[in-house]
Amino acid sequence: MELKGLIAAGNVPRTYDLIHRAYQDDVRRLVRLVARNPSRIDDVCQDVWKGVGEALGSFRFECASRVWVLAIARRRAIDVHRRPAREITLDSQIASGGAFGAALGLRTYPTPSRELRAAETGHLMRDVLAALSPDDREILELRYVVGLKPAQIVTVLARRESPNALSQRIVRLVRKLRTELSSRGARESFGT
C-alpha cells in the first residue's frame, strides 16, 4: 500500500516506519552537512524524526515524501545549531570521484601520483569553496553531496525561484569553480 493510502487509513505508525527506513541515511547526511557538530548529530536526527512523527498525520503529499522529510531535517538542524562555522565537504567529492568532481570535469585518481594531484586539487578546492557564499555552498552540497534535484532543492530551501533558475545557477557556480580551479593551477586535473 502506498504512503498516502496508509495515512488515509489511519496507519501513521506503519507509514512512519516506512519513511524512517527509507530516508534515515539521507536525514543523517543532511544533518551532518547543516549541523557541522559531530557530537550532536544523533540528537538532531532524533529531533528530526520526532518532528516527522508529529507532522506525518497532516502531510498532504504536495511534494515527494523524501523532500518533505529533508525539509524538516534542514529546519531542525538549523534550529538546533544556528549555522556555526561551516566545514567544506564538497572537496571530498573531488578526491573520491564523486558527483561534484565529475560535474567539474575532474578525473578520478587511481594511481598514487594521481592521488597526490587529487589531494592538491582538494586543497585548492577548499580555498575556492571558502570564497563562495554560505547559500551557494549549501545549494552545491544539496545537489552533489545529498543528491537532490533542483526542484527538490527549491522545496527543501523554501525558495521562490523556479527549479530551472536554480539549475542555471548551479551550472554557473560549477563553471565559476572550474574556471577558478584552472586559474589556480589545477589545469592538469581536468578531463578533456
N, C-alpha and C positions, 0 to 999 in steps of 0.2 A: 504494500500500500504506500502511496506517496505521502510526503510530509504534510501537505495541505489536508489530505483526507484524514490522516491521523489526528491532526489538531481539531478538525471539524467533528471528529468522532469523540473528542474529549480525551484522547490518549496522549496528553502532553508529556508524561514521563517517558514513554517509548520514543516519542519524537526527539526529546532532549537527548536520550541515549544515542540515537542515530546521528544527530548533529554533532554531539561531542566526539563520538568515534571518528566521524568523517573529517572534522576540522580542528581537532586538538593540536596537531602538528603545525598547522597554519597559524593558529592563535598564538602558540608559543613563539614561533618565528617572528611574528609581527610584534608581540610584546617585547621580545628581545631587542628588536630594532628601535622601537619607540622608547622603551624604558631605560635602556642602557645601564641598568644596575643588576648584575647577575644575582646578587643576593636576594633580590625582591621579585624575580621573575615568577617563581611559584606562587607567591602571594597575589601578584597581579593576575595571573592566569586563573586562580581560584575566584578572584573577584569578577573576572570576565564571565566565567561560567555561571556564577551566581546571578549576574545581570541577565545572561541569556535565559536562564531558567525563569527568572521573574517576568521577562518580556515575551517569552515564547507564546503564551496564550493569546497575545494581541498581535503577533506577527501577521501581516496582511499579504505577504508574498508579492510585494511591489518590486522586489529585486530578488536575485538569487540568494538562497539561504547562506551560502558561503560569504557573499558580500555583506549581508546583514550582520552576520556574526563578527566579521573582521571590522566592521564599522564600530560595533560595540567594543571590541577589543582595543581598538585605537583610542577611543574616547576614555575608556577606563585606564589605560596605560598613561595617557596624558594627565588625567586627573590625579593619579597616584604620584607621578614623578615630575610633573610640570616641566618637562623638557630640560633635563640637566645637560651639561656639555655632551655633544654628540660624538660618538666614536664612528669613524668612517668604516663601513663594512663592504662597500661596493668593490674596493680594490681586491678583496679576496676572490671575487668572481673572475677577475682577470687571470690570476695565477692558476686557478683551478680549471680554466677553460669554460667557465660558466656563461650564462646568457649575456651578462653585461660585457664581458670580454669579447664575446662573439659580436655583439652589437657595435662595439668599437672597431671591429675588424682585426682583432688580435688573434694570433695563432696560439695553439696550445703548445706546451713546452715539455716534451717527453724526455729529452736528454739533459744531462747535468749542465752543460753550457747554456742551453736554452732556459733551464730552470733559473739559472743565475740572472739571465736577461729578464725573465718574468719577475723576479724579486726586485730588480732595479726599476722595472716599469711600475711595479706595485708601489714603490716609494714615490715615484713621480706622480702616480695616480692619487695617492693620499694628499699630496700638495695641491694638485689640480682640484680635487673634490672639496678640499677645505675652503677653496675660494668660492664655491657655489653657495647660494643662499640655503638656509635650512629647508625651505619649501621645495627648492629644486632637488636637493638631496633626497628628501622624503619621497618625492614623485619617482625618482630613479630607483630608490630602494623598493618601493611598492611594485614597480614594473619588473625589475630584473632580479631582485632577491626573493620577494614574496611570490612573484609571477602573476600579478593581476593584469588584466587588460585595461586599456584606457577608460572604458565605460565603467568598469568596476572601481577604478581609482577615483573617478569623479564621484561615485556614490560613497565610497569609504571616507573621502575627504570632505564630503558635503559641499562640493564645488558647484558653481553656477555656469562654468564654462562647458562647452559641449565635449563629448568624447573625442570628436575629430580635432577640435582645437587643442586638447590636451595631447593627443597623439602627435600633432605637428610640433608642439612644444618639446616633447620628448625627443623627436628627431633633431630639432635644433640644438638641444642640450648635448646629445650624443655627438653631433658634428662639431660643436664647440669644444667638447672634451677631446675628440680625436685631433682637432687642429692644435689645441694646446699641448697635448702629449707629443705630437710631431715636432712642434717648435721647441720643446724642451729636450729633444734628443731620443725619443722613443721610436724614431722612424723605423729602425730595424725590426721592431716588434710587430709591425702591421703586415697583414697578409696582402697579397696583390690581387 
